[in-house]
Amino acid sequence: MRICTIGFRGKLARQFFTLLQEAGVQKVLDIRRKNQSQLAGFTKGRDLEFFLDECFGIQYEHIPLLAPSEDLLKEYRRRLGRKKRDDAVWAYYVDCFGAEIAQRPVVGRFNEATVGLDVVCLLCSEETADCCHRRLIAEHVAERIEGIVIEHL
């Protein structure tokens, strides 16, 4: 199985959907805590589900279980302040998020959502995967399920 990851920030709809199509994505797993924000644009939950299904034949499922807790996000943003990136703050986030997902049925829920599929894509908002929870979820799953290949779109 291949797990792709994608963030919508910094992408036009054409680029976003083209990347999914070219990667052969069969299902998008939306791992944002909230998917109805006005800032989500064309990736707002119900709209995205419609576009993916009707225009591209791609399945969609929102799985907030795979998102960081509100408390962790709040603390991460507080520590980050006005900086765009801080390696020490990111290391803190990685540790805390790792502890959170260790207490959740991440692999089981992933398996339920991906039965019979070869290519799925984890979606969140961050432009790149380097400092994003979607990368951490993909790596967590790949460490526990044999044969997973990760590709960041």
C-alpha positions, 0 to 999 in steps of 0.5 A: 500500500502507498500512503500519500500525504497532502496539505491544501495550504498554498495550492490552487484547486487545479494543482491539488486535484491534479496531484491526487489524480496523478498519484492514483489516490483512491481515498482521501483521509481527512485528518484535520480536527475540524474540516469546516473552517472558512479558511479551508476554501475548496477543501471544506469538508462537504465541498471536498467530499463532493468534488472528490467523488463527483469530479474525480471518483475518489472516496473521502472520509474525515477521521479527526481521531488522527488529529492532534488534541486541541490542548496540544495545538494550543500549546504548540502555537503558544510556544511557537509564538510569531516564529514560523518554525522552531526545531525545539518547539517541533521536537516538543510537538513530536513527543507530545503527539507521539504520546497522544497517538500511542493511546489511540487505535490509530492502526486499527482505524486506518485499517478500517478506512483503507480496506481493499485500497492500494493508494490513500492520501492523508490530508491536512492544511500544512503546505509541506509534510516536514512539520506536519502531523500527517507525516507523523501519522504516515510514519506511525502506520508504516512502522506498524504495517509491513509494505507501506510506502510513503509519498508526500505530494 
